[in-house]
C-alpha cells in the first residue's frame, strides 16, 4: 500500500516520470487498473489544494491534466468490461456560451473534472442554449458548467439558464459559471447556482454537488 500511496504523492508532486514508472510497476504486479486510477485521482485532488494555497498555478493545472489524460488512456483497455469502468462520480455538461469562442478556462476545468473522476460532456465554444439543454437530456448530467470570457455574452448565459428552466430541467441540475469577467453578482443576475473564481473552485463545487466532498 505504501507504493500505491506514492502514486498519488508523485501525481501531487507533478513527477510525471515517477507516476508512469509506478503505474507500470503496479500493473506488472497485478494491481487492478481501477485502484491505480483512484490513486491518480487522489493526486489530482492534492494538486487542487496546492493551487488554492498558491503553490501551483494555471500552468501546473494544465500539466497535471495532461499527465492524467495519458495515464487514463493507458489504463482504459484494462478498465473496459469491469463493473467500475462504467462508474463515474458524476456527469458534467461543459461549454463556452453562445457568442464566445474562448476555451482555455473551460479546457482546464474539463481536465480537472475528468482527473477527479467526472464524465465531462464538453460542448466546445459558442454553444447555443438549446445545445446545453439537449446535452443534459441525452447524458442525464446533474451539473452544468458555463464559461464566459466576454461581458457582451452575459445575456447568453441568462438565456441558457432560461432554456434549461423551460425544458423542465432546472431542478435537476446545478449550474456553475466562471470566466475572466465573471463575479458572484453575475452569477446572481444570470440565475446560476455557483460562481467559480477558478478551475479548482469549480471542481470543489462539483464534488460537493455529488456528495464526494
N, C-alpha and C positions, 0 to 999 in steps of 0.2 A: 504493500500500500504506500510505502514511502516513495517508491518510484512513481506511482500514479499521482501522488501529491506534487511531485516535482514537475510533472507535465503542466499542471495549472500554474505552478511557480514560474516555469520557463516561459509560458504564454504571457503571464503577467509582466515578466521582465522583457518581453519582446525579443527573446532569444530564439530566433527562427531556426537556426541550425540545431539547437538543443531540443526544441519541440519536435522537429522532424526525426531526430535521432531516437528520442524516447518513444515516439509513436511507432516507428519501425521496430524497435526492440520489443515493445509490448505486444504488437501484432504477432511477432515471431514466437512469443511466449504463450499465445493463445488468449490474450485478454480480449474480451468482446469489444467490437468497434463502438457499440453504444456507450460503454463505460469510458472509453477513451474520449469520445465526443463530449460527454458530460464534463470531463475534466478540463477539456479545452474551453468549454463554455464558462466554467468557473473562473478560468484565467481571464476571459473577456470581462467578466463582472469586476475583477480586480483592476483591470485596465480602466474601466469606467470610474472606479473610485480614485485612481491616480489622476485622472483628468480633472475630477472635481477638486482634488487637492492642489491642482496647479503643477503637478509633477510632469504630466503628459499634456500634449497639445493636439490640435487637429491632425497634424501630420502623423502622430503616433496612432491616433484612432484609425486613420486610413490604412496604415501599415498593418495594424492588428487585424483589420478586416480582411486584408489580402492574405495574411497567414492563415486565418480561419477558413477562408474560401478554399485555399489549397488543401488543407487538412480534410475538410469536408468532402472535397472531390476524391481524395484518396480513400476515404472510408466508405464512400457511397456504395460501391459494389458489394461491400460486406454488410451494409445496412439493409439492402433490398431483401425482401422476403421475411424479415424479422418483424415481430409484433411492434417493437419500438420504432421501427423505421417509419411507421405511419404516424407516430406521435410527434406533436409539436406542442409547445406550451400555449400557443395561441396563433391567430392569424391576423395580419395587419394589411389593410389596403393603403398604399402609399402613392402619392403623386404630387407634382407641382401643378398648381391650379391654372385654369384657363387664362391665356394671355401672358403667361410667364414661362420662359424656357430655361431658367436656371436649375441646375440639377446637382451641384456639388454637395450642398447641405443634405438634400434628400438621399443622395447616394451613401453618404456617411451614416445617416440614420439607418438606412436599409442594411448596410454591412453590420452595424452594431446589433440590430434586431435579430438578424439571422445568426450572428455569432452567439447570442444568448438563448437561442432555441425557438425563435418565432419563424413561422412561414410568412414570407413577405410577398404580397402581390403588388409589384411595382408597375404602376401605370405609365411611368415616364413623366414627360413635361407637357405643358399646355393641355391639361386634362379637363374636358368638359364635365359639368356636374352629373350629367346622365351616365357618363362612363364610370364615375365613382359609384353611383347607385347600382349599376349593373354588376360591377365587381363585388360589391357587398352581397348582392343576391346570389351570385354564382359561387362565391367562396364561403359564405357564412361567417365572414370575418366579424369580430366584435370590436375591432379598433380601426380607426381611420386616421391617417396622418396626412395633413395638408401642408405643403411647403409654399411659402410666399416670400419672394425677394423684391417685388416691386410694389410700392404703395398704391399704384394705379389698379392693382388687381384685388384689392380688399373685397370689392363687390363680388368677384368670382368666388371667393371663399364663402361669403354670405350666401350666394346663390347655391353653392354646393350643399351647405347645411340645410337650406330650404328644400332642395330637391330630395335630400335624404328624409326630411320630415314628410314631404308629400307622398313619398313611396311607402310610408308607414314603418320606416326602419330606425327612426331616431332613438327610440327607447332600447334598441338592440345593439347600438354601437356607442363607444366612447370616442369622441373626436378631439384630436390634438392638432395644434397649429404651431408652426415655427418658421423662422427665417430672419434675415438681417434686420428689417424694419419692424418686425412684429413685437408687440408688447402685450401685457395682460389686458390692457384696455382694448386692444384689437381683438383679443380672444373673446372678450365680453360682447363687443359690438357685432362680431360675426356669428355668435351663438355657439362657439366651441366650448369644450369642457376643460381643456388644459392648454396652457402656453408653455412650450419647451424652449428655454433660452439657448439650449444647445442639444446635440445628439444624445448625450448621456442623460440629460433630464427627460428627454422623450422616451428613452429605453426604461428608465426608472418608473415612469408613469405607466408604460405598457405592462411592466412586470407587476405593478400594483393592481392594475385592472384585472389581470388573470389570476391574481392571488399568489404570485410567485415571489412576492417581496412584502 
